[in-house]
Amino acid sequence: MLIDRSHKKWIAWSALIGAFAVAFYVFLDRQSPDGLTGGTTVGLWYGMVGSALMIYAGLLSAHRKVPRWAFLPSRAWMLKGHIWLGSLSLVFILCHSGFHWGGTLEKILWLVFGLTLVTGIVGLALQHVVPRLLTTRVADEVPYEQIPHVLQVLRAEADGLMDEISEPGAPASTRAGSDAEPARLLKRELRTYYEKEARPFLNGAVVNPAGVESQFARFRDAADLAPLREQLERLRELCCRRRAVAGQERLHRWLHTWLALHVPLAVGLLVLGVAHAVLSTFY
């Protein structure tokens, strides 16, 4: 989700509530002879509000899986709430803790909380940056889910071209005598190169894409393979296409894999929060 003008009210209300919560806490803390702690009535209320905001932010994943019932908030509304109410929970939890680290469990809880916020901010930044990079760097964008299928299509076409080049009746092999020998050697070299380097690249292996393209250009420009120039140029184009998809895949991976850190951290945060509440209540 992009931060645009529709977020203005969320930002304003979150900042206003956060400022009021801190000011009110400071006021009550000064009125209390011993100061406020997480175990006082005020501290507990701050903790419950902060926990409720974190739970609401965590409900975003569940919202994706339930039917779009009329009484449920819209997806856009949930996303905005996830960002700003999740951030606001930090203010209430800070007040709940009395702006102290606490014991071992609380320190672990703070660490997980901080990492959850950081990964969320990183993910939000990536959602602003990556789409722009895709627009400027990728001429023909492919949906992320379709990339494996596109690679399969590229590889299948390349395999067909190689089979066509290697056919006994291919034009380069019809020349008699010593004239046919260089072509046969080049075609054998081409087949070996394709199996060891180009096909793994088309299959997703990490190699130097510029090197693959230049090799096919070398075969294409070889005089003895002139009758196969059209097929060899198409093979080079397929490798260029694979190179473009690889760059797009890398950008998409940045956009998607941050969730592999953010979601487990968010789940861990909720679990540790429950453990903290239980231990504080009974011990």
C-alpha positions as CSV (number, residue, x, y, z in Angstrom):
1,M,0.0,0.0,0.0
2,L,1.2,3.5,-0.9
3,I,1.1,6.3,1.6
4,D,-1.0,8.9,-0.3
5,R,-3.5,11.7,0.6
6,S,-6.1,9.1,1.8
7,H,-3.8,8.5,4.8
8,K,-3.9,12.1,6.0
9,K,-6.8,11.5,8.5
10,W,-5.1,8.4,9.8
11,I,-1.8,10.1,10.3
12,A,-3.5,13.1,12.0
13,W,-5.6,11.1,14.4
14,S,-2.8,8.7,15.2
15,A,-0.5,11.6,16.0
16,L,-3.2,13.3,18.1
17,I,-4.1,10.3,20.1
18,G,-0.4,9.4,20.6
19,A,0.4,12.8,21.8
20,F,-2.6,12.9,24.1
21,A,-1.8,9.4,25.5
22,V,1.8,10.5,26.4
23,A,0.7,13.8,27.9
24,F,-2.0,12.2,29.9
25,Y,0.4,9.5,31.2
26,V,3.0,12.1,32.2
27,F,0.3,14.1,34.0
28,L,-0.9,11.1,36.0
29,D,2.6,9.9,36.7
30,R,3.4,13.3,38.3
31,Q,0.2,13.1,40.3
32,S,1.1,9.7,41.7
33,P,3.5,9.7,44.7
34,D,5.3,6.5,43.6
35,G,4.9,7.1,39.9
36,L,3.1,4.8,37.5
37,T,4.2,1.3,36.6
38,G,2.8,-1.4,34.3
39,G,1.0,-3.0,37.3
40,T,-1.0,0.1,38.3
41,T,-4.5,0.6,37.1
42,V,-3.5,3.3,34.6
43,G,-0.5,1.2,33.4
44,L,-2.7,-1.9,32.9
45,W,-5.2,0.2,30.9
46,Y,-2.4,1.4,28.7
47,G,-1.2,-2.1,28.3
48,M,-4.6,-3.4,27.3
49,V,-5.1,-0.6,24.7
50,G,-1.7,-1.2,23.3
51,S,-2.3,-5.0,23.1
52,A,-5.7,-4.4,21.5
53,L,-4.1,-2.3,18.8
54,M,-1.5,-4.9,18.1
55,I,-4.2,-7.6,17.9
56,Y,-6.1,-5.4,15.5
57,A,-3.0,-5.0,13.3
58,G,-2.5,-8.8,13.4
59,L,-6.1,-9.4,12.2
60,L,-5.1,-8.2,8.7
61,S,-3.9,-11.7,7.8
62,A,-7.3,-13.2,8.9
63,H,-9.2,-10.5,7.0
64,R,-7.7,-11.8,3.7
65,K,-9.2,-15.3,4.3
66,V,-12.7,-14.5,5.4
67,P,-15.6,-13.7,3.0
68,R,-16.3,-10.0,2.3
69,W,-19.2,-9.7,4.7
70,A,-20.9,-6.3,4.8
71,F,-20.2,-5.6,8.4
72,L,-16.4,-6.1,8.0
73,P,-14.1,-3.1,7.1
74,S,-12.8,-2.9,3.6
75,R,-9.4,-4.2,2.7
76,A,-8.0,-0.7,2.2
77,W,-9.4,0.4,5.6
78,M,-7.7,-2.6,7.3
79,L,-4.4,-1.9,5.6
80,K,-4.4,1.7,6.8
81,G,-5.4,0.6,10.3
82,H,-2.6,-2.0,10.2
83,I,0.0,0.7,9.5
84,W,-1.2,3.5,11.8
85,L,-2.9,1.7,14.7
86,G,-0.1,-0.8,14.7
87,S,2.4,2.1,15.0
88,L,0.2,3.8,17.7
89,S,0.4,0.6,19.8
90,L,4.1,1.5,20.4
91,V,3.1,4.6,22.2
92,F,0.7,2.8,24.6
93,I,3.1,0.0,25.2
94,L,5.9,2.5,26.0
95,C,3.6,4.1,28.6
96,H,2.6,0.8,29.9
97,S,6.2,-0.1,30.6
98,G,6.9,3.2,32.2
99,F,9.5,3.8,29.5
100,H,11.7,1.0,31.1
101,W,13.1,-2.2,29.5
102,G,11.9,-4.5,32.4
103,G,13.1,-8.0,33.0
104,T,14.5,-10.7,30.6
105,L,11.1,-11.6,29.0
106,E,10.2,-7.9,28.6
107,K,13.6,-7.2,26.9
108,I,13.0,-10.1,24.5
109,L,9.5,-8.7,23.9
110,W,10.9,-5.3,23.2
111,L,13.4,-6.7,20.7
112,V,10.7,-8.7,18.8
113,F,8.4,-5.6,18.9
114,G,11.2,-3.4,17.5
115,L,12.0,-5.9,14.7
116,T,8.4,-6.2,13.8
117,L,8.1,-2.5,13.4
118,V,11.3,-2.3,11.5
119,T,10.4,-5.1,9.0
120,G,7.0,-3.4,8.6
121,I,8.6,-0.1,7.8
122,V,11.0,-1.8,5.3
123,G,8.1,-3.6,3.7
124,L,6.2,-0.3,3.3
125,A,9.3,1.4,1.8
126,L,9.7,-1.5,-0.7
127,Q,6.1,-1.1,-1.8
128,H,6.9,2.4,-2.7
129,V,10.2,1.8,-4.4
130,V,9.9,-1.6,-6.2
131,P,6.8,-0.8,-8.4
132,R,8.7,2.3,-9.6
133,L,11.7,0.2,-10.4
134,L,9.5,-2.3,-12.3
135,T,8.0,0.5,-14.3
136,T,11.4,2.1,-15.3
137,R,13.5,-1.0,-15.7
138,V,11.1,-3.7,-17.0
139,A,9.7,-3.1,-20.4
140,D,7.3,-6.1,-20.4
141,E,6.2,-6.9,-16.8
142,V,5.1,-10.4,-16.0
143,P,2.8,-11.1,-13.0
144,Y,4.9,-12.6,-10.2
145,E,2.8,-15.8,-10.1
146,Q,3.3,-16.3,-13.8
147,I,7.1,-16.2,-13.8
148,P,7.6,-20.0,-13.5
149,H,5.2,-20.6,-16.4
150,V,7.0,-18.0,-18.5
151,L,10.4,-19.6,-17.8
152,Q,8.9,-23.0,-18.8
153,V,7.7,-21.6,-22.1
154,L,11.1,-19.9,-22.8
155,R,12.9,-23.2,-22.0
156,A,10.5,-25.3,-24.1
157,E,11.0,-23.0,-27.2
158,A,14.8,-23.0,-26.7
159,D,14.7,-26.8,-26.5
160,G,12.7,-27.0,-29.7
161,L,15.2,-24.7,-31.5
162,M,18.1,-26.8,-30.3
163,D,16.4,-29.9,-31.6
164,E,15.9,-28.2,-34.9
165,I,19.5,-27.2,-35.2
166,S,20.7,-30.7,-34.3
167,E,18.5,-32.5,-36.8
168,P,20.5,-34.6,-39.3
169,G,18.8,-32.8,-42.2
170,A,19.7,-29.3,-40.9
171,P,21.1,-27.1,-43.7
172,A,24.6,-26.9,-42.3
173,S,25.1,-30.6,-42.4
174,T,24.2,-31.1,-46.0
175,R,27.4,-29.7,-47.4
176,A,29.8,-32.4,-48.5
177,G,33.4,-33.0,-47.6
178,S,35.5,-30.8,-45.3
179,D,33.1,-27.9,-45.6
180,A,30.6,-29.7,-43.4
181,E,33.1,-30.6,-40.7
182,P,33.5,-27.1,-39.1
183,A,29.7,-26.8,-39.0
184,R,29.4,-30.1,-37.3
185,L,32.0,-29.2,-34.7
186,L,30.4,-25.8,-34.0
187,K,27.0,-27.5,-33.6
188,R,28.5,-30.0,-31.2
189,E,30.1,-27.1,-29.3
190,L,26.8,-25.3,-29.3
191,R,24.9,-28.3,-28.0
192,T,27.4,-28.8,-25.2
193,Y,27.3,-25.1,-24.3
194,Y,23.5,-25.1,-24.3
195,E,23.2,-28.1,-22.0
196,K,25.9,-26.9,-19.5
197,E,25.2,-23.1,-19.5
198,A,22.3,-21.8,-21.4
199,R,19.6,-24.3,-20.5
200,P,20.3,-24.1,-16.7
201,F,20.1,-20.3,-17.1
202,L,16.8,-20.6,-18.8
203,N,15.8,-23.0,-16.0
204,G,16.5,-20.5,-13.3
205,A,20.2,-21.1,-12.5
206,V,22.3,-18.0,-11.5
207,V,24.9,-17.4,-14.2
208,N,26.3,-14.4,-16.1
209,P,23.4,-13.5,-18.4
210,A,25.5,-11.2,-20.5
211,G,27.9,-14.0,-21.1
212,V,25.1,-16.3,-22.3
213,E,23.9,-13.7,-24.7
214,S,27.4,-13.0,-26.1
215,Q,28.0,-16.7,-26.6
216,F,24.9,-17.1,-28.7
217,A,25.9,-14.0,-30.7
218,R,29.2,-15.6,-31.4
219,F,27.6,-18.8,-32.7
220,R,25.1,-16.7,-34.7
221,D,27.9,-14.7,-36.4
222,A,29.9,-17.8,-37.3
223,A,30.2,-18.2,-41.1
224,D,29.8,-22.0,-40.9
225,L,26.4,-21.6,-39.1
226,A,25.1,-19.0,-41.4
227,P,22.1,-21.1,-42.5
228,L,21.0,-21.3,-38.8
229,R,21.4,-17.6,-38.1
230,E,17.7,-17.1,-37.6
231,Q,17.4,-19.9,-35.0
232,L,20.5,-18.8,-33.2
233,E,19.3,-15.2,-33.1
234,R,16.0,-16.4,-31.6
235,L,18.0,-18.4,-28.9
236,R,19.9,-15.2,-28.1
237,E,16.6,-13.3,-27.8
238,L,15.2,-15.9,-25.5
239,C,18.2,-15.5,-23.2
240,C,17.7,-11.7,-23.3
241,R,14.1,-12.3,-22.3
242,R,15.2,-14.6,-19.5
243,R,17.6,-11.9,-18.3
244,A,14.7,-9.4,-18.1
245,V,12.5,-11.8,-16.2
246,A,15.4,-12.5,-13.8
247,G,15.7,-8.8,-13.0
248,Q,11.9,-8.6,-12.5
249,E,11.9,-11.7,-10.4
250,R,14.6,-10.3,-8.1
251,L,12.6,-7.1,-7.6
252,H,9.5,-9.0,-6.9
253,R,11.4,-11.2,-4.4
254,W,12.3,-8.0,-2.5
255,L,8.7,-7.1,-2.4
256,H,7.4,-10.4,-1.2
257,T,10.0,-12.0,1.0
258,W,10.0,-9.3,3.7
259,L,6.8,-10.9,4.8
260,A,8.8,-14.1,5.6
261,L,10.4,-12.0,8.4
262,H,7.5,-9.7,9.3
263,V,4.8,-12.3,9.8
264,P,6.7,-14.7,12.1
265,L,7.9,-11.8,14.1
266,A,4.3,-10.5,14.5
267,V,3.1,-13.9,15.6
268,G,6.0,-14.2,18.0
269,L,5.1,-10.8,19.4
270,L,1.6,-11.8,20.1
271,V,2.7,-15.1,21.8
272,L,5.3,-13.3,23.9
273,G,2.6,-10.7,24.8
274,V,0.3,-13.4,26.1
275,A,3.2,-15.0,28.0
276,H,4.0,-11.6,29.6
277,A,0.4,-11.0,30.6
278,V,0.1,-14.5,32.2
279,L,3.3,-14.3,34.1
280,S,2.6,-10.8,35.3
281,T,-0.8,-11.8,36.5
282,F,0.2,-15.0,38.4
283,Y,3.8,-14.3,39.3
